[in-house]
Amino acid sequence: MNNSFWSDKRVLVTGGNGFLGTHLVKQLKALSPKSIFIPTSKEFDLRSQADCQKVVENIDLVIHLAANVGGIGYNQENPGSLFYDNLLMGVHLMEEARKAGVQKFLSVGTICAYPKFTPVPFKEDELWNGYPEETNAPYGLAKKMLLVQGQAYRQQYDFNAIYLLPVNLYGPGDNFDPGSSHVIPALIKKFVEAKQSGAKEVVVWGSGKPTREFLYVEDAARGILLAAEKYNKSDPVNLGSSFEISIAELAKTISEVVGFDGKIVFDAAKPDGQPRRKLDVSRAREEFGFVSEVGFEEGLKKAIKWYKTSLT
């Protein structure tokens, strides 16, 4: 990373107090930008165009991480608010950034934007070849509009908007709320509680057959900052680790690291989500030199250690 690129930059990070944002801001501070502004949801509602206008004043670079986001259960219960909140945040923030003369706008999208049945590994060119998996579609499509908006703004206004597609993230500081958490923190919480209570079994949603790719949160933050510094094209870019694991194998691995020796039961009545997820990550490597560094089991151990510490 090039500190001289950042030295004169006034950076806005939306969602800077969230899971990914906390790690990104820590790395960003080490690059010594001119200033970092992290708007809080108490002070600013990014669904409001007036508030978006306020937060982009005197900003050179926007890193838009803020999102209303959750796991499959949360997506099923809140499709309307997920669509509305994420769409409005993106539309208003980018429009106000353009009007304010912001030099660069980085949108962080979602792997949920991909079609339900996408050839594996997912290539960015496949993004429009089908409808997203139903439970994720309203969220995925709302976030996908940031890509459309960014490309349209580049075409009409020569606005430097870029769009990244990170795979599922995990690591210390993740969201462990069972109502809205993703699969890794949800399983960590289940297995830790089962071990502590002496439970005989842990029930896991779905059949266990779907596969997922996971990216350690600190790797993701580094990838985003590399793209902010070096990437200036309209094509979307995947951020991933090239590591694929089934939900059944994931549950087994977490149970072993936690030390739970009971039975794992799969509730096939619950939704599986997308059948397979694995990204082609060659574009990120070629365009801005991003390669993930943290191995899956190493990252998992760090996440579990952080969660256990948070309980004390």
C-alpha positions in Angstrom: 0.0 0.0 0.0 1.2 3.5 -0.9 1.0 6.0 2.0 1.6 8.9 -0.4 -1.7 8.1 -2.1 -3.5 8.5 1.1 -1.7 11.4 2.7 -3.9 14.1 1.1 -7.1 12.1 1.1 -10.2 13.0 3.2 -11.9 9.6 3.5 -15.6 8.9 4.3 -16.2 5.4 5.6 -19.9 4.5 6.0 -20.5 1.5 8.2 -17.1 2.2 9.8 -18.2 1.0 13.2 -19.5 -2.3 11.9 -17.8 -5.7 11.6 -15.9 -5.1 8.4 -15.7 -1.3 9.0 -13.9 -1.6 12.3 -11.1 -3.7 10.7 -10.9 -1.5 7.7 -10.6 1.8 9.7 -7.8 0.3 11.8 -5.8 -0.5 8.6 -6.8 2.9 7.1 -5.4 4.8 10.1 -2.1 3.1 9.6 -2.0 4.6 6.1 -2.2 8.1 7.6 -4.9 9.8 5.4 -5.6 13.5 5.9 -8.8 12.7 7.7 -11.3 9.8 8.3 -15.0 10.6 8.8 -17.2 7.8 10.2 -20.8 8.9 10.4 -22.9 7.1 13.0 -26.5 5.9 12.4 -27.6 7.9 15.5 -26.4 11.2 13.9 -27.0 10.4 10.2 -29.7 8.4 8.4 -28.1 7.5 5.1 -31.5 6.7 3.7 -32.1 10.5 3.8 -30.7 12.4 0.9 -30.2 15.5 3.1 -28.1 13.5 5.5 -26.1 12.0 2.6 -25.4 15.5 1.4 -24.0 16.4 4.8 -21.6 13.4 5.1 -19.9 13.9 1.7 -19.0 17.6 2.3 -15.2 18.1 1.8 -14.6 14.4 1.1 -12.2 13.0 -1.5 -12.9 9.3 -1.3 -16.0 7.4 -0.2 -15.8 3.8 1.0 -19.5 2.7 1.3 -19.7 -0.3 3.6 -23.0 0.6 5.4 -25.7 -2.0 4.9 -28.8 -3.5 6.4 -27.6 -7.2 6.3 -28.2 -10.6 7.9 -28.3 -14.3 7.4 -31.0 -16.4 5.6 -33.6 -16.2 8.4 -33.2 -12.4 8.7 -33.5 -12.1 4.9 -36.7 -14.1 4.9 -38.3 -12.0 7.6 -37.2 -8.6 6.3 -37.1 -8.6 2.4 -38.9 -5.2 2.1 -36.7 -3.3 4.5 -33.5 -4.9 3.2 -34.4 -3.8 -0.3 -35.5 -0.3 0.7 -32.7 0.5 3.1 -29.9 -0.7 0.9 -31.2 0.8 -2.3 -31.8 4.3 -0.8 -28.5 4.4 1.0 -26.6 3.7 -2.2 -28.7 5.9 -4.5 -28.6 9.0 -2.3 -25.0 8.7 -1.2 -23.6 8.3 -4.7 -25.7 11.1 -6.1 -24.6 13.5 -3.3 -21.0 12.4 -3.7 -21.1 13.2 -7.4 -22.6 16.6 -6.8 -20.0 17.3 -4.1 -17.1 16.6 -6.4 -15.9 13.4 -4.6 -12.9 12.0 -6.5 -13.7 8.3 -6.1 -16.6 6.2 -4.8 -16.0 2.6 -3.7 -19.1 0.5 -3.3 -19.0 -2.8 -1.5 -21.6 -5.1 -2.9 -22.5 -8.7 -2.1 -22.1 -12.2 -3.4 -25.8 -12.5 -3.0 -26.1 -10.5 -6.2 -25.0 -13.5 -8.3 -27.7 -15.7 -10.0 -28.9 -18.7 -7.9 -27.3 -21.1 -10.4 -24.0 -19.7 -11.4 -21.2 -21.8 -12.9 -18.5 -22.4 -10.3 -16.2 -20.6 -9.8 -18.3 -17.4 -10.1 -16.9 -15.0 -12.7 -17.9 -11.4 -12.7 -19.2 -11.7 -16.2 -21.9 -14.1 -14.9 -23.5 -11.4 -12.7 -26.5 -10.8 -15.0 -27.1 -14.3 -16.2 -30.1 -15.1 -13.9 -32.1 -14.2 -10.8 -30.4 -14.3 -7.4 -31.3 -17.0 -4.9 -34.8 -16.2 -3.6 -34.0 -15.7 0.1 -31.2 -13.2 -0.7 -32.7 -11.6 -3.8 -34.1 -8.3 -2.4 -30.9 -7.5 -0.6 -28.7 -8.7 -3.4 -30.5 -6.7 -6.1 -30.6 -3.6 -4.0 -26.8 -3.8 -3.6 -26.4 -4.7 -7.3 -27.9 -1.3 -8.2 -24.8 0.3 -6.9 -22.9 -1.3 -9.8 -25.5 -0.1 -12.3 -25.5 3.4 -10.8 -21.7 3.6 -10.7 -21.4 2.5 -14.3 -24.1 4.9 -15.4 -22.4 7.8 -13.5 -19.0 7.0 -15.0 -20.6 7.0 -18.5 -22.5 10.3 -18.1 -20.5 12.3 -15.5 -17.0 10.6 -15.7 -17.5 9.7 -12.0 -14.9 7.3 -10.7 -17.1 4.6 -9.1 -15.8 1.1 -8.5 -17.7 -2.0 -7.2 -16.4 -5.0 -5.2 -18.1 -8.3 -4.6 -16.8 -9.8 -1.3 -17.6 -13.4 -0.5 -18.9 -14.2 3.1 -16.7 -12.7 5.7 -15.8 -14.0 9.1 -13.5 -13.2 12.0 -13.2 -11.3 15.3 -15.9 -8.8 16.0 -18.5 -10.6 13.8 -22.2 -10.3 14.5 -23.2 -13.1 16.8 -26.9 -12.1 17.2 -28.9 -15.3 16.4 -31.6 -13.2 14.8 -29.4 -11.7 12.1 -26.0 -13.4 12.1 -24.4 -15.3 9.1 -23.5 -19.0 9.2 -20.0 -19.0 10.8 -20.9 -16.8 13.9 -24.3 -18.6 14.2 -22.5 -22.0 14.3 -19.8 -20.8 16.6 -22.4 -19.5 19.1 -24.4 -22.7 18.9 -21.4 -25.0 19.4 -19.8 -22.9 22.2 -23.2 -22.8 24.1 -23.7 -26.6 23.5 -20.3 -27.3 25.0 -20.9 -25.0 28.0 -24.3 -26.5 28.7 -23.3 -30.1 28.1 -25.9 -30.5 25.3 -25.9 -33.8 23.4 -26.6 -32.4 20.0 -26.5 -29.2 17.9 -29.1 -28.6 15.1 -27.8 -27.0 12.0 -30.1 -25.3 9.4 -30.5 -27.0 6.0 -29.1 -30.2 4.6 -25.4 -29.4 5.1 -24.7 -30.0 1.4 -24.4 -26.4 0.1 -20.8 -25.1 -0.1 -19.5 -21.6 0.8 -16.3 -19.7 0.4 -15.2 -17.5 3.3 -12.8 -14.6 3.5 -11.1 -13.5 6.7 -12.3 -10.0 7.6 -8.8 -8.5 7.8 -8.0 -9.8 4.3 -11.2 -8.2 3.0 -10.3 -4.9 4.5 -6.9 -5.0 2.9 -8.5 -5.9 -0.5 -10.9 -3.0 -0.3 -8.1 -0.5 0.5 -5.9 -1.9 -2.3 -8.8 -1.4 -4.7 -9.5 2.1 -3.4 -5.9 3.0 -4.1 -5.2 1.2 -7.4 -8.4 0.2 -9.2 -10.2 2.7 -11.5 -12.5 0.7 -13.8 -16.2 0.2 -14.1 -16.0 -3.7 -14.1 -17.1 -5.4 -10.9 -14.4 -7.3 -9.0 -14.7 -10.4 -6.8 -12.9 -10.5 -3.4 -12.5 -14.0 -2.1 -10.1 -16.7 -0.8 -10.6 -19.5 -3.3 -11.4 -21.8 -0.4 -14.7 -23.8 -0.6 -16.2 -25.8 2.2 -19.6 -27.6 2.7 -21.8 -26.5 5.5 -21.6 -30.0 7.0 -17.8 -29.8 6.9 -17.9 -26.3 8.3 -20.1 -27.5 11.3 -17.7 -30.4 11.9 -14.6 -28.1 11.8 -16.2 -25.6 14.3 -17.3 -28.4 16.6 -13.8 -29.8 16.7 -12.1 -26.4 17.3 -14.6 -25.6 20.1 -14.3 -29.1 21.6 -17.9 -30.2 21.3 -18.2 -34.0 21.0 -21.9 -34.4 20.7 -24.0 -35.1 17.6 -24.6 -32.7 14.7 -28.2 -32.8 13.3 -29.2 -31.2 10.0 -32.7 -29.7 9.8 -33.5 -30.2 6.1 -36.8 -28.4 6.5 -34.9 -25.2 6.8 -33.6 -23.4 3.6 -30.2 -24.2 2.2 -29.7 -20.9 0.3 -27.5 -20.9 -2.8 -26.3 -24.4 -3.7 -22.6 -23.5 -4.2 -20.5 -20.4 -3.8 -16.9 -20.1 -4.9 -15.4 -17.1 -6.7 -13.0 -16.6 -9.5 -10.6 -14.2 -7.8 -8.2 -13.7 -10.7 -9.4 -10.2 -11.6 -8.6 -8.8 -8.1 -5.1 -10.3 -8.3 -4.4 -9.0 -11.8 -5.9 -5.5 -11.3 -4.7 -4.5 -7.9 -2.6 -7.4 -6.5 -5.0 -8.8 -4.0 -4.5 -12.3 -2.7 -5.9 -13.6 0.6 -3.4 -14.5 3.3 -5.1 -15.9 6.3 -5.8 -19.7 6.2 -9.4 -20.8 7.0 -8.6 -22.8 10.2 -6.3 -20.0 11.5 -9.0 -17.4 10.9 -11.6 -19.6 12.5 -9.6 -20.1 15.7 -9.2 -16.3 16.0 -12.9 -15.8 15.5 -13.8 -18.4 18.2 -11.2 -17.0 20.6 -12.6 -13.5 20.2 -16.2 -14.8 20.8 -15.3 -16.7 23.9 -13.4 -13.7 25.2 -16.4 -11.5 24.6 -18.5 -13.7 26.8 -16.3 -13.1 29.9 
